Amino acid sequence: MDLYPAIDLRGGQCVRLYQGDFAQETVYGDDPVAQARQFADAGSSWIHVVDLDAARTGEPVNRPVIAAIAGAIGVPVQTGGGVRDDESAEALLSSGVARVVIGTAALERPDWARSLVERFPGQVALGLDVRGREVAVRGWVEGSGRQLADVAAEFDDAGFAALIVTQINVDGAGTGPDTDLYAELLDTLETDVIASGGVGNVEHVRALAALGAQSRPLVGAIVGKALYDGALSIDGALAAAQVE
């Protein structure tokens, strides 16, 4: 299982939000490029970057920072936040990003999402954020009224590089990932699944890596706050992700 250390950007700084709440923000550093280089030098095979400003307002104020990260490290960058049209997706991909993540826009314009995947095979992931099993939209502010299983099934044949599923109820809490959620998806989908939310220690990473031992495993897990708080070291997380 690949580990995706997360860098959340707001105003060019590395921050973390508690359960997506902009009022509960912690700033962890003002040099995202150096942070990405640290993760890459430790052996991370991917870096996950989120543009919180673009997710909230649609304004890509952190795009130069994302391009700088992509150009400074030797591993691929996956990025999301405010990718709602061709221009934003193409600008990120042309800046050196390996994969873009689309979310709300895919639910609102599924035909556009499918066309983007067709034009950029292997370079577009679908991000679905859930409270329980309901998909949330617009930066987690609104519920969509749709269940994850139904939305995931609808897009399973679209050719997305991965389905990134964040459990909002545990995001930033460090209390453990929703392993039942990911087990359900692995049993029913063909699309690769990446887990996000709740990882607080090495055992949590091991639990995700062990999923699908009898079938399909998770291809990745996104880890953020625990790395910045020191509850989990990048070396320990990378080792745990490789447990057979």
URSUL-V217737 format. One record per pair of residues at least 6 apart in sequence whose C-alpha atoms are under 7 Angstrom apart, sorted by the first residue. I is the first residue (numbers start at 1). GAP is how many residues later the second one is. D is the distance in Angstrom with one decimal. If there is no record, write none. Layout:
i={I:I}
gap={GAP:GAP}
d={D:D}
This chain:
i={1:1:1:1:1:1:2:2:2:2:2:3:3:3:3:3:3:3:4:4:4:4:4:4:4:5:5:5:5:5:5:6:6:6:6:6:6:7:7:7:7:8:8:8:8:8:8:8:9:9:9:9:9:10:10:10:11:12:12:12:13:13:13:13:13:14:14:14:14:14:15:15:15:15:16:16:16:16:17:17:17:18:18:18:18:19:19:19:19:20:28:33:33:36:36:37:40:40:42:42:45:46:46:46:47:47:47:48:48:48:49:49:49:50:50:50:51:51:51:52:53:53:53:54:54:54:54:55:55:55:56:58:67:67:70:70:70:71:76:76:77:77:77:78:78:78:78:79:79:79:80:80:80:83:83:83:84:84:89:93:98:99:99:99:100:100:100:101:101:101:101:102:102:102:103:103:103:104:104:106:114:117:117:117:122:122:123:124:124:125:125:125:125:126:126:126:126:127:127:127:128:128:128:128:129:129:129:129:129:129:130:130:130:130:131:131:131:133:133:134:134:134:134:134:135:135:135:135:135:136:136:136:137:137:153:156:156:156:160:161:162:162:162:162:163:163:163:163:164:164:164:164:165:165:165:166:166:166:167:167:167:168:170:170:170:171:171:172:172:172:173:174:174:174:174:175:175:175:176:176:176:176:177:177:177:177:179:183:183:186:186:192:192:193:193:194:194:194:194:195:195:195:196:196:196:199:199:199:200:200:200:201:201:201:202:202:202:202:205:205:205:206:206:206:209:209:209:210:211:211:212:226:227:227}
gap={208:217:218:219:240:241:43:217:218:219:239:41:43:217:218:219:235:238:42:43:44:216:217:218:219:34:42:43:217:218:219:41:42:43:216:217:218:7:41:42:43:6:7:8:41:42:43:44:6:41:42:43:53:41:42:43:51:18:50:53:14:16:17:18:19:13:14:15:16:18:10:11:12:13:9:10:11:209:7:8:9:6:7:153:154:149:150:152:153:120:200:35:36:11:33:36:33:35:192:193:30:29:30:31:29:30:31:29:30:31:29:30:31:29:30:31:11:29:30:29:6:7:8:6:7:27:28:26:27:84:83:24:28:29:7:26:27:25:21:22:20:21:22:19:20:21:22:20:21:22:20:21:22:6:18:19:18:21:11:6:25:24:25:26:23:24:25:23:24:25:26:23:24:25:23:24:25:33:34:7:44:7:42:43:38:39:38:36:37:35:36:37:38:34:36:37:38:36:37:38:7:36:37:38:6:7:36:37:38:39:6:36:37:38:36:37:38:14:15:9:11:12:13:14:8:9:11:12:13:6:7:8:6:7:36:33:34:35:31:31:29:30:31:32:28:29:30:31:29:30:31:32:29:30:31:29:30:31:11:29:30:29:7:27:28:26:27:25:26:53:25:24:25:26:52:23:24:25:22:23:24:28:20:21:22:27:29:28:29:26:30:26:27:25:26:24:25:26:27:25:26:27:25:26:27:6:24:27:26:31:32:25:30:31:30:34:35:38:32:35:36:34:35:37:9:32:34:34:6:7:6:6:6:7}
d={5.8:6.3:5.0:5.0:5.4:6.1:6.7:6.0:4.4:6.5:6.6:6.5:7.0:5.6:5.2:6.2:6.2:6.4:5.3:5.3:5.6:6.7:5.8:4.5:6.2:6.9:5.5:5.9:5.8:5.1:5.9:6.3:4.7:5.8:6.3:5.8:4.8:6.1:6.2:4.8:6.4:5.5:5.5:6.2:5.7:4.7:6.3:6.6:6.1:6.0:5.1:5.7:6.9:6.6:5.5:5.6:6.8:6.9:5.9:6.7:7.0:5.9:4.5:6.6:6.5:6.0:5.4:5.1:6.0:5.8:6.6:5.4:4.3:5.4:5.7:5.3:6.7:6.5:5.6:4.6:6.5:5.6:6.7:6.7:5.1:5.6:6.8:5.1:5.9:6.6:6.9:6.7:5.0:6.9:6.6:5.8:6.6:6.6:7.0:6.5:5.8:5.8:5.3:5.9:6.5:4.9:6.2:6.0:4.8:5.8:6.1:4.6:6.6:5.5:5.0:5.5:6.3:6.3:4.8:5.9:6.6:7.0:6.8:4.9:6.9:5.5:4.5:4.2:4.1:6.3:6.4:5.2:5.3:6.3:6.0:5.5:5.8:6.6:6.9:5.4:5.2:5.4:6.6:6.4:6.0:4.6:5.7:6.4:5.0:5.9:5.7:4.5:6.4:5.8:7.0:5.6:6.8:5.3:6.6:7.0:6.1:4.3:5.4:6.9:6.2:5.0:6.2:5.8:4.7:5.6:6.0:6.4:5.2:5.8:5.9:4.8:6.0:5.3:6.1:5.1:5.9:5.8:6.5:6.3:6.8:4.8:6.3:5.8:5.7:5.2:5.1:4.9:5.9:6.5:6.4:4.9:6.1:6.0:4.6:6.0:6.4:6.1:5.0:6.5:5.6:5.5:5.7:4.7:6.1:6.5:5.4:6.2:5.2:5.8:6.1:5.4:5.8:5.6:5.5:6.9:6.5:5.7:4.6:5.8:6.2:5.7:5.8:5.9:5.6:5.6:4.4:5.4:6.0:6.2:7.0:6.4:6.4:5.8:7.0:7.0:6.0:4.7:5.6:6.7:6.6:6.1:4.8:6.0:6.0:4.7:6.0:7.0:6.4:5.5:5.9:6.4:4.5:5.4:6.8:6.7:5.5:6.8:6.8:5.8:4.7:4.1:4.9:6.6:6.0:6.0:5.8:4.7:5.1:3.7:6.8:5.5:6.8:6.1:4.5:5.1:6.2:5.8:5.9:4.3:5.6:6.8:6.7:6.6:6.9:6.9:6.2:7.0:6.2:5.5:6.0:6.0:5.8:4.5:5.4:6.3:4.6:6.1:5.9:4.9:6.9:6.6:6.3:6.9:5.2:6.5:6.8:7.0:6.1:5.3:6.4:6.6:5.9:6.2:6.6:5.9:5.9:5.2:6.0:6.6:6.8:5.5:6.6:6.9:5.6:6.6:6.9:5.3:5.8:6.4}
